[in-house]
Amino acid sequence: MSDRRRAILEGAARVIARRGVRGLRVGDLAAKAGVSTALIYYHFKDRTGILRHALAFISDRADRYTGAADEVGAALPATDPRRLLERILLLEFQDLPEVRENSTAWGELRAHTIFDPELREELTAAGTAWVEEVAGLLAAACPAAPGAAVSAAAERLTALLEGLSGRWLSGLLPVAHARDLMRAAIGVEVDRLGSLATQID
């Protein structure tokens, strides 16, 4: 990705996080990124194109800090998928500007689709990929659990994470408490999957 394109997308993520999707103005974005509006339209065609690419940028950036799984995974035994799952989910609650901005922008884009379906397909795909990643780790932690139960557990955990993230970002929940609640929920889901596996045996 070129430096200019990256600057535009970083600017878009920042504006969406601070002002919401409705607050995204191409002229303001161009000024923030230090480029012309013509260049933005050249790269992204229209406002919807900017939003689509901003969503992909936010997803990629989240992959970089949660996909510190490579570095996290190096510190954890390959046979410990539960701890790896915990680490990856808890990395969403880092009190860092980039993580806060990413989570806020994701929430704004998700809320936008309630009124305007233009990004629904892309958000659905990103959400499905996230659920599948969590399901893969749950399946590794509880290999004998039924696939449908694993998928349902992954959906519950990702939905809870989004809800807790919204409360934390709104200042309604301290970050440590959000992490504790997430950790406890992971324990509940893994224990439930383990007991289902035992019943099948």
Backbone as ProteinMPNN parsed JSONL, in Angstrom:
{"seq_chain_A": "MSDRRRAILEGAARVIARRGVRGLRVGDLAAKAGVSTALIYYHFKDRTGILRHALAFISDRADRYTGAADEVGAALPATDPRRLLERILLLEFQDLPEVRENSTAWGELRAHTIFDPELREELTAAGTAWVEEVAGLLAAACPAAPGAAVSAAAERLTALLEGLSGRWLSGLLPVAHARDLMRAAIGVEVDRLGSLATQID", "coords_chain_A": {"N_chain_A": [[0.841, -1.179, 0.0], [0.544, 2.221, -0.847], [2.159, 5.134, 0.62], [0.546, 7.423, 0.594], [-2.021, 6.422, 0.168], [-2.283, 4.859, 2.476], [-2.175, 6.933, 4.373], [-4.555, 8.25, 3.79], [-6.45, 6.274, 4.458], [-5.853, 5.844, 7.158], [-6.559, 8.353, 8.083], [-9.303, 8.299, 7.463], [-10.219, 6.238, 9.157], [-9.705, 7.457, 11.607], [-11.367, 9.739, 11.517], [-13.907, 8.511, 11.315], [-13.963, 7.163, 13.75], [-13.979, 9.321, 15.512], [-16.015, 11.086, 14.683], [-18.038, 9.604, 13.642], [-19.698, 7.804, 10.929], [-21.351, 9.509, 9.515], [-20.091, 11.882, 9.901], [-17.976, 11.902, 8.198], [-16.359, 13.674, 5.846], [-15.336, 14.269, 2.593], [-13.685, 16.401, 1.831], [-12.627, 17.257, 4.314], [-11.281, 14.947, 5.021], [-9.353, 14.806, 3.0], [-7.839, 17.074, 3.649], [-6.86, 16.315, 6.172], [-5.291, 14.115, 5.449], [-3.484, 15.336, 3.845], [-3.738, 15.526, 1.067], [-5.202, 15.957, -2.237], [-8.748, 16.339, -2.898], [-9.398, 15.249, -5.314], [-7.501, 13.233, -5.627], [-8.313, 11.444, -3.668], [-10.812, 10.661, -4.683], [-9.875, 9.489, -7.006], [-8.518, 7.221, -6.028], [-10.57, 5.902, -4.565], [-13.066, 6.229, -5.73], [-15.796, 6.916, -4.72], [-17.735, 8.039, -1.823], [-18.756, 5.745, -0.586], [-16.911, 3.88, -1.464], [-14.678, 4.765, -0.055], [-15.514, 4.162, 2.551], [-15.732, 1.365, 2.384], [-13.063, 0.585, 1.895], [-11.908, 1.648, 4.174], [-13.05, 0.045, 6.13], [-11.873, -2.438, 5.475], [-9.212, -1.746, 5.969], [-9.29, -1.242, 8.744], [-9.967, -3.797, 9.66], [-7.676, -5.229, 8.829], [-5.744, -3.945, 10.359], [-6.586, -4.637, 12.931], [-6.114, -7.359, 12.77], [-3.359, -7.269, 12.853], [-2.751, -6.466, 15.506], [-4.194, -8.289, 17.1], [-3.412, -10.542, 15.892], [-0.979, -10.627, 16.82], [-0.82, -12.981, 17.544], [1.086, -14.576, 16.413], [3.385, -13.772, 17.689], [2.433, -13.994, 20.265], [1.687, -16.652, 20.209], [4.139, -17.84, 19.99], [5.082, -17.648, 22.519], [3.468, -19.312, 23.878], [2.596, -22.74, 24.538], [2.064, -24.879, 21.739], [0.086, -26.624, 22.191], [-1.827, -25.411, 23.704], [-4.509, -24.154, 23.075], [-6.625, -22.864, 24.367], [-5.515, -20.89, 26.057], [-4.294, -19.371, 24.121], [-6.55, -18.469, 22.726], [-7.723, -16.899, 24.734], [-5.726, -14.909, 25.006], [-5.787, -13.708, 22.437], [-8.42, -12.689, 22.282], [-8.442, -10.994, 24.501], [-6.602, -9.11, 23.735], [-8.078, -7.272, 22.385], [-8.846, -5.476, 24.238], [-6.908, -3.543, 24.834], [-5.579, -0.67, 26.243], [-4.803, 1.339, 24.276], [-4.147, 3.956, 21.909], [-4.451, 3.227, 19.119], [-5.884, 0.81, 19.244], [-8.207, 1.589, 20.589], [-9.192, 3.46, 18.733], [-9.586, 1.811, 16.494], [-11.525, -0.045, 17.448], [-13.623, 1.686, 18.06], [-14.178, 2.827, 15.537], [-14.939, 0.516, 14.145], [-17.297, -0.119, 15.55], [-18.818, 2.156, 14.881], [-19.083, 1.862, 12.104], [-20.507, -0.522, 12.042], [-22.883, 0.265, 13.353], [-23.777, 2.097, 11.483], [-24.732, 0.488, 9.413], [-27.221, -0.258, 10.248], [-28.977, 1.652, 9.394], [-28.242, 2.05, 6.785], [-27.635, -0.143, 4.298], [-25.282, -0.38, 2.771], [-22.712, -1.319, 3.445], [-23.154, -3.758, 4.496], [-22.685, -6.346, 3.482], [-19.85, -6.533, 3.428], [-19.267, -6.145, 6.144], [-20.558, -8.357, 7.214], [-19.016, -10.412, 6.109], [-16.513, -9.869, 7.318], [-17.201, -10.194, 10.01], [-17.953, -12.887, 10.005], [-15.524, -14.132, 9.392], [-14.109, -13.535, 11.711], [-15.613, -14.898, 13.669], [-15.174, -17.501, 12.738], [-12.415, -17.747, 13.155], [-12.258, -17.674, 15.958], [-13.849, -19.902, 16.492], [-12.226, -21.897, 15.438], [-10.116, -21.984, 17.28], [-11.527, -22.671, 19.589], [-12.423, -25.203, 18.81], [-9.999, -26.501, 18.664], [-9.342, -26.455, 21.345], [-11.344, -28.012, 22.429], [-11.635, -30.676, 21.057], [-13.462, -32.813, 20.729], [-15.966, -31.751, 20.793], [-19.226, -31.018, 19.419], [-19.519, -29.623, 16.12], [-21.537, -27.656, 15.592], [-22.107, -26.683, 18.131], [-19.664, -25.586, 18.818], [-19.458, -23.512, 16.922], [-21.648, -21.926, 17.726], [-20.8, -21.183, 20.283], [-18.586, -19.644, 19.601], [-19.851, -17.536, 18.278], [-21.292, -16.421, 20.407], [-19.19, -15.562, 22.068], [-17.836, -13.66, 20.443], [-19.875, -11.811, 20.054], [-20.304, -10.992, 22.682], [-17.801, -9.855, 23.191], [-17.89, -7.629, 21.472], [-19.984, -6.175, 22.668], [-18.964, -5.709, 25.274], [-16.717, -4.263, 24.568], [-17.876, -1.94, 23.497], [-19.039, -0.881, 25.836], [-16.773, -0.465, 27.401], [-15.335, 1.4, 25.812], [-17.117, 3.485, 25.947], [-16.748, 4.349, 28.47], [-18.148, 3.149, 30.471], [-17.346, 0.891, 31.665], [-14.599, -0.351, 33.382], [-11.41, -1.168, 31.946], [-10.051, -3.381, 33.039], [-12.095, -4.802, 34.27], [-13.679, -5.444, 32.08], [-11.95, -7.204, 30.778], [-11.834, -9.244, 32.719], [-14.496, -10.167, 32.705], [-14.631, -11.124, 30.09], [-12.711, -13.127, 30.141], [-13.888, -14.875, 32.002], [-16.187, -15.613, 30.589], [-15.078, -17.008, 28.446], [-14.082, -19.193, 29.848], [-16.514, -20.354, 30.725], [-17.679, -21.084, 28.256], [-15.762, -22.867, 27.197], [-15.777, -24.846, 29.172], [-18.43, -25.703, 28.923], [-18.412, -26.755, 26.314], [-16.571, -28.781, 26.734], [-18.031, -30.44, 28.474], [-20.11, -31.211, 26.822], [-18.707, -32.711, 24.965], [-17.933, -34.82, 26.611], [-20.393, -36.005, 27.147], [-20.998, -37.015, 24.653], [-19.068, -38.987, 24.36]], "CA_chain_A": [[0.0, 0.0, 0.0], [1.347, 3.433, -0.914], [2.089, 5.98, 1.811], [-0.602, 8.328, 0.481], [-3.241, 5.615, 0.373], [-2.316, 4.541, 3.905], [-2.508, 8.166, 5.103], [-5.99, 8.5, 3.586], [-7.225, 5.293, 5.221], [-5.667, 6.151, 8.581], [-7.388, 9.527, 8.329], [-10.708, 7.879, 7.435], [-10.488, 5.505, 10.408], [-9.689, 8.442, 12.706], [-12.581, 10.562, 11.425], [-15.062, 7.662, 11.64], [-13.922, 6.908, 15.193], [-14.246, 10.545, 16.285], [-17.228, 11.808, 14.285], [-19.024, 8.697, 13.065], [-19.717, 7.718, 9.467], [-22.003, 10.719, 8.979], [-19.158, 13.002, 10.018], [-16.885, 11.755, 7.226], [-16.455, 14.588, 4.699], [-14.18, 14.016, 1.738], [-12.793, 17.561, 1.901], [-11.915, 17.202, 5.599], [-10.377, 13.804, 4.959], [-8.229, 15.205, 2.137], [-7.0, 18.003, 4.419], [-6.165, 15.536, 7.217], [-4.286, 13.242, 4.826], [-2.54, 16.169, 3.093], [-3.854, 15.226, -0.364], [-6.339, 16.632, -2.864], [-9.982, 15.534, -2.969], [-9.34, 14.51, -6.586], [-6.722, 12.011, -5.406], [-9.168, 10.518, -2.905], [-11.788, 10.087, -5.625], [-9.125, 8.633, -7.922], [-8.244, 5.941, -5.361], [-11.719, 5.224, -3.942], [-14.242, 6.472, -6.566], [-16.861, 7.676, -4.054], [-17.732, 7.948, -0.363], [-18.957, 4.334, -0.233], [-15.612, 3.233, -1.689], [-13.822, 5.122, 1.083], [-15.974, 3.388, 3.709], [-15.378, -0.055, 2.177], [-11.624, 0.419, 2.089], [-11.621, 1.94, 5.588], [-13.414, -1.173, 6.87], [-10.812, -3.433, 5.232], [-8.019, -1.256, 6.663], [-9.521, -1.463, 10.18], [-9.877, -5.25, 9.881], [-6.258, -5.614, 8.703], [-5.014, -3.406, 11.504], [-6.951, -5.482, 14.076], [-5.377, -8.616, 12.593], [-1.968, -7.067, 13.248], [-2.528, -6.475, 16.955], [-4.658, -9.539, 17.706], [-2.597, -11.555, 15.267], [0.228, -10.791, 17.593], [-0.893, -14.403, 17.827], [2.367, -15.187, 16.061], [4.32, -13.515, 18.77], [1.806, -14.582, 21.451], [1.749, -18.1, 20.055], [5.513, -18.285, 20.208], [5.306, -17.711, 23.962], [2.562, -20.31, 24.456], [2.728, -24.059, 23.92], [1.141, -25.106, 20.626], [-0.995, -27.479, 22.681], [-2.669, -24.655, 24.622], [-5.355, -23.247, 22.295], [-7.481, -22.047, 25.231], [-4.769, -19.691, 26.471], [-4.107, -18.56, 22.92], [-7.84, -17.827, 22.502], [-7.824, -15.833, 25.743], [-4.812, -13.807, 24.672], [-6.239, -13.015, 21.227], [-9.62, -11.915, 22.591], [-8.128, -9.939, 25.461], [-5.853, -8.052, 23.049], [-9.051, -6.271, 21.939], [-9.065, -4.536, 25.345], [-5.686, -2.812, 25.161], [-5.868, 0.759, 26.364], [-3.863, 2.012, 23.372], [-4.901, 4.793, 20.952], [-4.783, 2.51, 17.884], [-6.915, -0.187, 19.528], [-9.435, 2.345, 20.875], [-9.668, 4.028, 17.469], [-10.064, 0.72, 15.663], [-12.766, -0.588, 17.996], [-14.658, 2.714, 17.927], [-14.525, 2.925, 14.115], [-15.687, -0.711, 13.818], [-18.637, 0.063, 16.104], [-19.515, 3.178, 14.099], [-19.432, 1.27, 10.809], [-21.568, -1.506, 12.299], [-24.108, 1.015, 13.636], [-24.19, 2.731, 10.227], [-25.458, -0.463, 8.56], [-28.612, -0.356, 10.706], [-29.753, 2.592, 8.597], [-27.81, 2.029, 5.395], [-27.041, -1.477, 4.104], [-24.225, -0.38, 1.751], [-21.521, -2.06, 3.887], [-23.588, -4.953, 5.233], [-22.018, -7.554, 2.949], [-18.456, -6.531, 3.886], [-19.265, -6.346, 7.603], [-20.93, -9.758, 7.449], [-17.839, -11.239, 5.79], [-15.496, -9.654, 8.358], [-17.702, -10.821, 11.235], [-17.906, -14.344, 9.822], [-14.111, -14.536, 9.491], [-13.751, -13.416, 13.129], [-16.263, -16.029, 14.348], [-14.491, -18.731, 12.321], [-11.111, -17.801, 13.814], [-12.517, -18.045, 17.352], [-14.339, -21.286, 16.468], [-11.081, -22.779, 15.204], [-9.388, -22.143, 18.543], [-12.393, -23.446, 20.495], [-12.405, -26.593, 18.346], [-8.703, -27.068, 19.063], [-9.371, -26.624, 22.804], [-12.341, -29.056, 22.742], [-11.739, -31.343, 19.754], [-14.57, -33.766, 20.622], [-17.248, -31.038, 20.863], [-19.919, -30.936, 18.121], [-19.217, -28.414, 15.354], [-22.578, -26.63, 15.75], [-21.942, -26.103, 19.472], [-18.45, -24.762, 18.753], [-19.801, -22.291, 16.177], [-22.532, -21.114, 18.565], [-19.964, -20.613, 21.35], [-17.771, -18.584, 18.987], [-20.737, -16.387, 18.046], [-21.58, -15.778, 21.696], [-17.992, -14.871, 22.555], [-17.549, -12.464, 19.642], [-20.928, -10.825, 20.34], [-20.014, -10.449, 24.009], [-16.639, -8.986, 23.068], [-18.315, -6.354, 20.885], [-20.76, -5.458, 23.675], [-18.054, -5.245, 26.329], [-15.862, -3.234, 23.975], [-18.674, -0.719, 23.439], [-19.172, -0.327, 27.196], [-15.447, 0.019, 27.826], [-15.024, 2.608, 25.059], [-18.029, 4.543, 26.41], [-16.395, 4.723, 29.834], [-19.098, 2.537, 31.399], [-16.758, -0.326, 32.208], [-13.129, -0.294, 33.397], [-10.807, -2.157, 31.056], [-9.719, -4.608, 33.786], [-13.343, -5.546, 34.493], [-14.053, -5.998, 30.768], [-11.095, -8.382, 30.565], [-12.265, -10.303, 33.651], [-15.758, -10.725, 32.21], [-14.339, -11.879, 28.876], [-11.995, -14.336, 30.556], [-14.864, -15.769, 32.637], [-17.063, -16.142, 29.538], [-14.312, -18.032, 27.72], [-14.083, -20.372, 30.717], [-17.851, -20.961, 30.677], [-17.889, -21.723, 26.945], [-14.868, -24.03, 27.057], [-16.289, -25.893, 30.075], [-19.67, -26.258, 28.343], [-18.031, -27.606, 25.183], [-15.944, -29.976, 27.301], [-19.055, -31.344, 29.029], [-20.829, -31.794, 25.676], [-17.828, -33.746, 24.422], [-17.99, -35.954, 27.545], [-21.694, -36.671, 26.961], [-20.957, -37.769, 23.391], [-18.27, -40.189, 24.635]], "C_chain_A": [[0.888, 1.245, 0.0], [1.17, 4.263, 0.357], [0.869, 6.894, 1.778], [-1.906, 7.587, 0.766], [-3.392, 5.263, 1.852], [-2.722, 5.77, 4.726], [-3.998, 8.479, 4.978], [-6.818, 7.554, 4.449], [-7.053, 5.481, 6.722], [-6.528, 7.355, 8.973], [-8.864, 9.17, 8.373], [-11.078, 7.148, 8.721], [-10.585, 6.47, 11.583], [-10.966, 9.274, 12.71], [-13.811, 9.745, 11.814], [-15.119, 7.41, 13.142], [-14.331, 8.137, 15.995], [-15.579, 11.196, 15.965], [-18.327, 10.903, 13.757], [-18.977, 8.737, 11.547], [-20.317, 8.988, 8.875], [-21.075, 11.935, 9.027], [-18.003, 12.945, 9.031], [-17.151, 12.643, 6.01], [-15.17, 14.449, 3.888], [-13.185, 15.173, 1.8], [-11.972, 17.571, 3.182], [-10.881, 16.076, 5.597], [-9.139, 14.144, 4.124], [-7.277, 16.124, 2.899], [-6.205, 17.252, 5.478], [-5.034, 14.702, 6.627], [-3.252, 14.037, 4.033], [-2.533, 15.871, 1.606], [-5.05, 16.001, -0.923], [-7.57, 15.729, -2.831], [-9.983, 14.706, -4.255], [-8.575, 13.199, -6.417], [-7.544, 10.981, -4.629], [-10.177, 9.867, -3.836], [-11.109, 9.163, -6.64], [-8.915, 7.245, -7.304], [-9.514, 5.178, -4.987], [-13.052, 5.45, -4.641], [-15.326, 7.322, -5.902], [-16.791, 7.444, -2.546], [-17.907, 6.497, 0.108], [-17.648, 3.556, -0.412], [-14.647, 3.531, -0.555], [-14.203, 4.277, 2.292], [-15.582, 1.916, 3.584], [-13.886, -0.288, 2.45], [-11.216, 0.716, 3.533], [-11.943, 0.716, 6.438], [-12.338, -2.242, 6.703], [-9.534, -3.037, 5.967], [-8.125, -1.523, 8.167], [-9.389, -2.949, 10.508], [-8.431, -5.73, 9.822], [-5.45, -5.146, 9.909], [-5.323, -4.225, 12.759], [-6.228, -6.823, 13.987], [-3.935, -8.471, 13.054], [-1.814, -7.092, 14.771], [-3.14, -7.683, 17.653], [-3.852, -10.694, 17.137], [-1.18, -11.444, 15.764], [0.152, -12.212, 18.086], [0.417, -15.067, 17.459], [3.334, -15.018, 17.223], [3.761, -14.091, 20.078], [1.961, -16.092, 21.398], [3.143, -18.641, 20.298], [5.778, -18.448, 21.692], [4.439, -18.781, 24.624], [2.797, -21.658, 23.789], [1.687, -24.234, 22.819], [-0.059, -25.915, 21.075], [-1.944, -26.725, 23.613], [-3.558, -23.648, 23.884], [-6.255, -22.376, 23.168], [-6.759, -20.759, 25.654], [-4.514, -18.769, 25.289], [-5.395, -17.802, 22.595], [-8.024, -16.662, 23.477], [-6.971, -14.636, 25.358], [-5.329, -13.009, 23.48], [-7.466, -12.153, 21.517], [-9.308, -10.757, 23.539], [-7.289, -8.822, 24.841], [-6.784, -6.969, 22.484], [-9.313, -5.224, 23.018], [-7.763, -3.874, 25.784], [-6.016, -1.331, 25.195], [-4.826, 1.568, 25.59], [-4.654, 2.805, 22.343], [-5.335, 4.032, 19.695], [-5.919, 1.515, 18.105], [-8.246, 0.512, 19.807], [-10.044, 2.889, 19.566], [-10.27, 2.941, 16.588], [-11.419, 0.213, 16.135], [-13.911, 0.405, 17.851], [-15.117, 2.82, 16.475], [-15.335, 1.705, 13.678], [-17.129, -0.583, 14.312], [-19.457, 1.07, 15.317], [-19.957, 2.62, 12.738], [-20.563, 0.257, 10.97], [-22.901, -0.794, 12.543], [-24.664, 1.655, 12.36], [-25.041, 1.786, 9.374], [-26.893, -0.696, 9.034], [-29.497, 0.5, 9.806], [-29.432, 2.534, 7.112], [-27.069, 0.722, 5.136], [-25.819, -1.534, 3.188], [-22.993, -1.197, 2.151], [-21.875, -3.402, 4.53], [-22.853, -6.214, 4.783], [-20.584, -7.654, 3.467], [-18.366, -6.767, 5.395], [-19.611, -7.787, 7.957], [-19.73, -10.669, 7.204], [-16.765, -11.103, 6.861], [-15.915, -10.317, 9.662], [-17.632, -12.335, 11.169], [-16.472, -14.85, 9.964], [-13.659, -14.529, 10.956], [-14.335, -14.582, 13.92], [-15.538, -17.331, 14.003], [-13.119, -18.872, 12.982], [-11.277, -18.252, 15.274], [-12.985, -19.49, 17.428], [-13.187, -22.269, 16.264], [-10.292, -23.024, 16.478], [-10.218, -22.92, 19.573], [-12.389, -24.925, 20.106], [-11.087, -27.27, 18.718], [-8.666, -27.319, 20.571], [-10.285, -27.773, 23.206], [-12.603, -29.871, 21.478], [-12.917, -32.299, 19.601], [-15.938, -33.087, 20.644], [-17.892, -30.968, 19.475], [-19.661, -29.59, 17.438], [-20.232, -27.3, 15.548], [-22.44, -25.932, 17.096], [-20.719, -25.181, 19.503], [-18.744, -23.439, 18.043], [-20.674, -21.365, 17.011], [-21.74, -20.448, 19.688], [-19.116, -19.465, 20.809], [-18.615, -17.341, 18.717], [-21.04, -15.665, 19.347], [-20.372, -14.978, 22.188], [-17.7, -13.601, 21.758], [-18.612, -11.387, 19.871], [-20.695, -10.178, 21.707], [-18.837, -9.476, 23.935], [-17.049, -7.62, 22.507], [-19.112, -5.526, 21.894], [-19.887, -4.899, 24.782], [-17.161, -4.122, 25.814], [-16.604, -1.902, 23.909], [-18.825, -0.07, 24.804], [-17.849, 0.249, 27.688], [-15.126, 1.35, 27.133], [-15.9, 3.789, 25.48], [-17.705, 5.01, 27.813], [-17.324, 4.129, 30.878], [-18.509, 1.333, 32.129], [-15.243, -0.178, 32.228], [-12.542, -1.428, 32.558], [-10.497, -3.465, 31.786], [-10.967, -5.458, 34.001], [-13.824, -6.182, 33.188], [-13.24, -7.256, 30.482], [-11.524, -9.543, 31.458], [-13.547, -10.968, 33.162], [-15.525, -11.583, 30.969], [-13.664, -13.201, 29.22], [-12.959, -15.363, 31.161], [-15.776, -16.403, 31.586], [-16.36, -17.217, 28.719], [-14.303, -19.324, 28.535], [-15.416, -21.099, 30.68], [-18.045, -21.718, 29.37], [-17.008, -22.962, 26.777], [-15.354, -25.17, 27.951], [-17.549, -26.534, 29.495], [-19.348, -27.183, 27.173], [-17.389, -28.904, 25.673], [-16.983, -30.948, 27.827], [-19.886, -31.957, 27.918], [-20.017, -32.922, 25.07], [-17.878, -34.991, 25.283], [-19.295, -36.731, 27.36], [-21.699, -37.514, 25.706], [-20.173, -39.061, 23.586], [-19.085, -41.155, 25.468]], "O_chain_A": [[1.861, 1.321, 0.749], [0.18, 4.126, 1.075], [0.229, 7.117, 2.805], [-2.768, 8.065, 1.504], [-4.484, 5.355, 2.413], [-3.517, 5.662, 5.661], [-4.628, 8.919, 5.939], [-7.776, 7.977, 5.096], [-8.005, 5.298, 7.48], [-7.14, 7.378, 10.04], [-9.601, 9.675, 9.22], [-12.129, 7.408, 9.307], [-11.445, 6.318, 12.451], [-11.574, 9.493, 13.758], [-14.664, 10.227, 12.559], [-16.194, 7.44, 13.74], [-14.961, 8.01, 17.045], [-16.214, 11.786, 16.839], [-19.425, 11.37, 13.455], [-18.311, 9.584, 10.952], [-19.846, 9.484, 7.852], [-21.259, 12.896, 8.28], [-17.146, 13.829, 9.021], [-18.072, 12.38, 5.236], [-14.066, 14.505, 4.43], [-11.974, 14.949, 1.819], [-10.774, 17.855, 3.157], [-9.767, 16.229, 6.097], [-8.017, 13.807, 4.501], [-6.059, 15.976, 2.809], [-5.017, 17.513, 5.668], [-3.959, 14.589, 7.216], [-2.248, 13.476, 3.593], [-1.494, 15.943, 0.949], [-5.808, 16.619, -0.176], [-7.45, 14.507, -2.746], [-10.507, 13.592, -4.28], [-8.951, 12.177, -6.991], [-7.472, 9.784, -4.908], [-10.377, 8.653, -3.785], [-11.699, 8.176, -7.08], [-9.108, 6.226, -7.967], [-9.546, 3.951, -5.077], [-14.072, 4.921, -4.199], [-15.735, 8.341, -6.458], [-15.905, 6.744, -2.055], [-17.282, 6.076, 1.081], [-17.323, 2.681, 0.39], [-13.884, 2.66, -0.136], [-13.335, 3.739, 2.98], [-15.152, 1.296, 4.557], [-13.506, -1.232, 3.142], [-10.284, 0.104, 4.054], [-11.198, 0.385, 7.361], [-11.937, -2.879, 7.677], [-8.848, -3.894, 6.525], [-7.165, -1.977, 8.79], [-8.776, -3.317, 11.51], [-8.002, -6.533, 10.65], [-4.583, -5.863, 10.41], [-4.428, -4.483, 13.563], [-5.782, -7.362, 15.0], [-3.347, -9.415, 13.58], [-0.856, -7.673, 15.281], [-2.65, -8.077, 18.711], [-3.633, -11.701, 17.81], [-0.272, -12.073, 15.221], [0.941, -12.627, 18.935], [0.829, -16.023, 18.116], [3.994, -15.957, 17.67], [4.514, -14.611, 20.901], [2.313, -16.733, 22.388], [3.307, -19.771, 20.758], [6.594, -19.278, 22.095], [4.646, -19.12, 25.789], [3.156, -21.718, 22.614], [0.551, -23.782, 22.96], [-1.103, -25.9, 20.423], [-2.789, -27.35, 24.254], [-3.391, -22.438, 24.04], [-6.615, -21.27, 22.767], [-7.337, -19.673, 25.609], [-4.517, -17.546, 25.428], [-5.346, -16.627, 22.229], [-8.434, -15.572, 23.08], [-7.433, -13.495, 25.38], [-5.314, -11.778, 23.502], [-7.547, -11.015, 21.055], [-9.855, -9.665, 23.388], [-7.265, -7.707, 25.363], [-6.33, -5.876, 22.144], [-9.934, -4.197, 22.745], [-7.543, -3.669, 26.977], [-6.655, -0.806, 24.285], [-4.077, 2.363, 26.159], [-5.732, 2.371, 21.937], [-6.474, 4.181, 19.253], [-6.811, 1.387, 17.266], [-9.291, 0.08, 19.32], [-11.248, 2.785, 19.335], [-11.338, 3.127, 16.005], [-12.347, 0.056, 15.341], [-15.041, 0.016, 17.553], [-16.317, 2.894, 16.21], [-16.303, 1.837, 12.929], [-18.07, -0.899, 13.584], [-20.653, 0.87, 15.104], [-21.071, 2.88, 12.285], [-21.466, 0.187, 10.137], [-23.93, -1.201, 12.004], [-25.879, 1.743, 12.183], [-25.964, 2.228, 8.692], [-27.698, -1.271, 8.301], [-30.627, 0.124, 9.493], [-30.249, 2.922, 6.277], [-25.993, 0.5, 5.691], [-25.359, -2.626, 2.856], [-22.297, -1.716, 1.279], [-21.001, -4.098, 5.046], [-22.454, -7.041, 5.602], [-20.147, -8.722, 3.894], [-17.495, -7.499, 5.864], [-19.036, -8.368, 8.877], [-19.459, -11.58, 7.986], [-16.169, -12.098, 7.271], [-15.094, -10.93, 10.345], [-17.295, -12.993, 12.153], [-16.237, -15.884, 10.59], [-12.916, -15.411, 11.385], [-13.646, -15.187, 14.743], [-15.314, -18.168, 14.878], [-12.704, -19.977, 13.329], [-10.53, -19.103, 15.759], [-12.573, -20.229, 18.322], [-13.178, -23.35, 16.853], [-9.848, -24.144, 16.732], [-9.679, -23.726, 20.332], [-12.356, -25.797, 20.974], [-11.057, -28.456, 19.045], [-8.04, -28.275, 21.029], [-10.036, -28.439, 24.211], [-13.679, -29.767, 20.889], [-13.341, -32.578, 18.479], [-16.961, -33.761, 20.526], [-17.189, -30.869, 18.469], [-19.594, -28.552, 18.096], [-19.858, -26.132, 15.657], [-22.635, -24.72, 17.19], [-20.742, -24.127, 20.137], [-18.33, -22.375, 18.505], [-20.469, -20.152, 17.007], [-21.977, -19.284, 20.011], [-18.946, -18.441, 21.471], [-18.147, -16.218, 18.906], [-21.046, -14.435, 19.39], [-20.518, -13.853, 22.666], [-17.351, -12.573, 22.34], [-18.3, -10.197, 19.883], [-20.867, -8.97, 21.868], [-18.87, -8.405, 24.54], [-16.61, -6.583, 23.003], [-18.938, -4.31, 21.971], [-20.049, -3.747, 25.185], [-16.883, -3.156, 26.525], [-16.036, -0.856, 24.224], [-18.749, 1.153, 24.923], [-17.811, 1.311, 28.309], [-14.7, 2.307, 27.78], [-15.486, 4.944, 25.385], [-18.312, 5.961, 28.306], [-17.303, 4.544, 32.037], [-19.095, 0.822, 33.084], [-14.648, 0.096, 31.186], [-13.117, -2.513, 32.476], [-10.661, -4.543, 31.215], [-10.908, -6.686, 33.926], [-14.313, -7.311, 33.183], [-13.778, -8.253, 30.001], [-11.573, -10.689, 31.013], [-13.668, -12.193, 33.2], [-16.141, -12.637, 30.811], [-13.998, -14.25, 28.668], [-12.867, -16.557, 30.878], [-16.101, -17.587, 31.676], [-16.971, -18.217, 28.342], [-14.49, -20.413, 27.991], [-15.45, -22.328, 30.611], [-18.518, -22.854, 29.369], [-17.465, -23.987, 26.271], [-15.346, -26.33, 27.536], [-17.722, -27.751, 29.563], [-19.931, -28.26, 27.046], [-17.621, -29.978, 25.118], [-16.839, -32.158, 27.651], [-20.327, -33.1, 28.039], [-20.562, -33.964, 24.705], [-17.866, -36.105, 24.76], [-19.304, -37.961, 27.408], [-22.308, -38.583, 25.665], [-20.547, -40.107, 23.055], [-18.602, -42.234, 25.812]]}, "name": "protein", "num_of_chains": 1, "seq": "MSDRRRAILEGAARVIARRGVRGLRVGDLAAKAGVSTALIYYHFKDRTGILRHALAFISDRADRYTGAADEVGAALPATDPRRLLERILLLEFQDLPEVRENSTAWGELRAHTIFDPELREELTAAGTAWVEEVAGLLAAACPAAPGAAVSAAAERLTALLEGLSGRWLSGLLPVAHARDLMRAAIGVEVDRLGSLATQID"}
